């Protein structure tokens, strides 16, 4: 039985090739203070071990101290981990796979409630995009 609310190694987007492909071919959603790149992957592509892979980045231009960048990344991953179940379920139902990349574009250190709220808005938008694509192809 798979545990709920986990973020395993297979669910993290770490491959340089996949990240470059995502930046080259992906589409984006902006919800301040985040910009999210996403790329639906063909179902026949078995290179993704799970239906959903995600990565997080914070600009060193805006946050000079690694402590602050790491805190924002931790908060983002935690908010994503707690709320990804709905999107993951939708992807499993439709038989699709998606790569996500969260880029924090704000200039101030956020609190967890703001991060959680914005990540939820982003995930809801992605669910709507997947539904629109599914209805367009049927």
N, C-alpha and C positions, 0 to 999 in steps of 0.2 A: 504494500500500500504506500502510495506516495504521500509524503507529508505536505500539509498546506503551509503557506507562508514561508517558503524557503527560497533562497537564491543560490542555486548550486553552481558549480564551476561550468557546467554545460550551458547554463542560462546566461553567462556573462560573455559579452562580445569582446574577444581579445585578439582575434586573428587580424594581423595587419592587412592581409589581402581582402578580407571581408569588410573591414572598416574603410579601406580605400574604395572598394566597390560601392559601399553605402554612400560615401561622399560624392562619388562620380555619378551614380545612377538614381540615388534616392530622392524622395520628395520631402518637403519640410512642412512643419506646423509650428507656428509661433504663438506662445502663450507667455507673456512677460512674467517672469524673468527667464524663461526657457525658450530655446529653439530646439525642436526635435526633428531629426532626420529619420525617416523610416523607409524601408524597402521590402515590399512583399516579394517572397522568394517562390519560385515555381515549386509545386508539390513534388515533382519528380526529382528535385534537388535534395538528395539525402545527406548533403554535407552538414546541414544544421542538425544537431542532435536533439533539439527540442523545437516546439512550435514558435517559441519566442526567445530572442536573445537581445540583450541590452547592454549599453555602455554609457559612461558618464564622463564629461570633460568640463573643466573650469579654466578660464583664461588666466594665465600668469601675468598678463598685462594689467588686469584689474585687481588681482589678488596676489601681491608680491610674496606673501608668506605662505609656504607650503602647508602650514597648520590650518590656515583658513581655507585653502583650496580643498584639502583633504576633508575638512568638516563639511563643506558643501556637498562633496561627493558622497560622503557617508549618509548625510541627511536625505539626499536624492535617492540613493540606493534603498534606504530603509523605507521611504514613502512608496517607492515603486514595488518593493518586495511585498508590502502589506496590501497593495491595491491591484496587483496585476492579474488576479484570479479571473475577473470578468473578461478581460481581453483574451487571456489564455483559453478560457472556455469557448469564446466565440471563434477563435482560430481553430481549435480542435473540431468544433462543429462543422466549420466550413472546409476543413482539411487544408488550411493555408499555414504558411510560416512567414514570420516577419522579423526583420532586424531593426532595432531601435538604437538611437544614439541621442542622449540628452546633453545639450550644451547650455551651461548656465551663462546668461548674458548680462545679468544684473551687476550692479557695482557695490551693493551693500550685502553684508552678511545676513542671510535670512534666518528666520526661526522655523522650527519644524512644522508648525501649523500652516504657515504660508506655503512651504514646500509641498506638504501633503495635499493641500487644496489644489495647487497648480498641477501636480502630477495627476490628480484625479480628473481634472478638466482635460488634460492631454489624453489620458487613456480613454475617456468618454468620446473624444473627437476621433480617435483611432478606431473605436468600435463602430462609429457612424460611417467612417470611410470604408471600412470592410463591408458593412451592410450595403452601402451604395454600390460598391464594386460587384458584390454578389448579385444584386438585383439588376445591374446593368448587363451582366453576362448571362442571365437566364432568360 
